[in-house]
Amino acid sequence: MIKEKILLRALFKNTLFFLLTAFLFSCAAGKRIKNQKVDQVIHASRTYIGTPYKYGGTTRSGMDCSGLLMVSFKSIDMEIPRTSADQSKYGKGVRMEELQPGDLVFFAAGKSRRKITHVGLVTEVRGRKDVRFIHASTKLGVVENNLYSDYYKKIFVKARRPLW
């Protein structure tokens, strides 16, 4: 009877250890896959740096902001909406202080402070006030800027985290 209890306890401990280890490794693998996807999307978007701005553009001869994100996500076979307004409804909301690479940032650059007119992709978080994002600027084409620069901070509306 005592030997059976000892064996059952040892079996329970070993099973619990195995399940916990499997869970932790599966979580780490899931995070690794997500990080690989984020890295691939950022890499794809960076290949367009220097591409001139073109309204409605989705090619190397001309690109607009939402087109840049659409083709970058397509590089990992992930479909996102075409327009910045529709992209602003995709994924889950995230606060500016919680931004991570791969998050989408949205701006109201027009007359209406509420209407989404521009989108970018967070590429790096270097510090509390240094968050880099890539986007297609109407004047400069595809570039990376700091979200906390005076201009972008002023027109920032919200951020979303895609459903990786």
N, C-alpha and C positions, 0 to 999 in steps of 0.2 A: 504494500500500500504506500509506504513512504517512498520507495523507489519510483513508483508510478507518478507520484506528485512531483518529485524532483525532475523526472523526465518531461512531464507536461509543462512545468515551469520553464525548463530549458528550451523546449520546443516553442513555447509562447514567446519567450524573449528573442529567440533566433528569427521567428516569423515576423515579429514586430520590427526587429532590426532590418530585416530584408525589405519589408514593405516601406519603411521610412527611407531607406537608402534608394530604393527604386523611385519613390516619389521625388526625392531631391534631385536625382539625376535626370528624371524626365522634365522637371521644371527647368533645370539648367539647359537641357537640350532645346526646349521650347524657346527659351530666351536667346540662345545662341542662333537659332534659325531666324528669329525676329530680327536680331542684330545684323545678321547677314543680309536679310532683305532690305533693311534700312540702309546699310552700307552700299548695296547695289543700286538702290534708287538715288542716293546722293551721288554716287559715282556717275550714273547715267546723266543726271542733271548737270553735273560739272563738265561733261563733255560738250555741252552747248555754250559754255562761257565764251563770250565774244560774238555769239550769233546776234544779228540785228533784230530789233523789234519789228514785228509785223502783226497787225490786228488780225486775229483768226489764224495766225500761222502755227504750224506744227512740224516744221522742217528746219534743216540747217540753213536754209536761205532766209528764213524769217520765223520768229517765234513770239507768241504772246504768253502772258503769265500762266494762265490756266492750261494752255497747250503744253507748256514746258512740264508742268506737273503730270498731265495726262500721259505724255509720251515717256516720262521717267518712270512712272508706275507701271506702264505697259511693259517695260523692260523686265519686270518680274512677273509678267502675266497677271497683273492686278488692274482691274478696271475701276477708274474713278470718274465721276461726272466731268463733263467738258468745260462748263463755265465756273468762274470763281464763285458766283452766287450759289450754284448748286454744290460745289465742293465745300462751301462753308457749312453745309448741313451733313456732311459725311463724317463718320467717326464719332468720337465722344469729345465733349468740351474739356479744355485744360486751361488752367490759369497761367498767366504770363510767367510767374515765378517757378512754374513746374515744367517749363518747356524742355524737350529732349530732341536730339537729332531725329528727323523723320516726321516731326509735327508740322502741321500746316498753319500758317499765320495769315490773317486776313485784314484788309485795310479798306477804308472808305476814303478814296483819294479825290472823289468828285465833290459837288456842291452839297450833297446830302451826307451828313455825318453817320448815317445809319446804313446806307446802301453799300454793300460790298462791291468793290470795283477792282480789287487787286489781291493777289495771293502769292505766297512764297513758301519755300520749304526750309525748315531749320536744318542746317548742316553741321553746326558746332555750337556747343555751349562752353565758352571759355571762362566765364565768370558771371557774377550776378548782374552786371551791366554790360556784358559782352556776349550777345547771342547772334550768331551769324546765320543768315538765311540767303538762299539763292532765289532769284526771280528774274522776270523779263521786264526791264525798265524801258519805258517808252523812249527815253533819250539815249540810254547807254546800251540797250540790248540786255543780254543775259549777264548778270553780275551777282556778286555776293556783297551784302552790306550788313551792318550792325543794326539789329532791331531797336536798340536803345539810342540810336542817333536821334537828334532832335526831330527831324522830319518824320521818320517812321514811327517813333514813339507817339507823336501827335496824331497820326492818322490810323494807328492800330485799333482794331475793333475786337477781334477775338482769335482764339487758336483752337484747333481740333487735332485729336490724335487718331490717325487712321486705324482701322480694325485689321491689324496684321494677322 
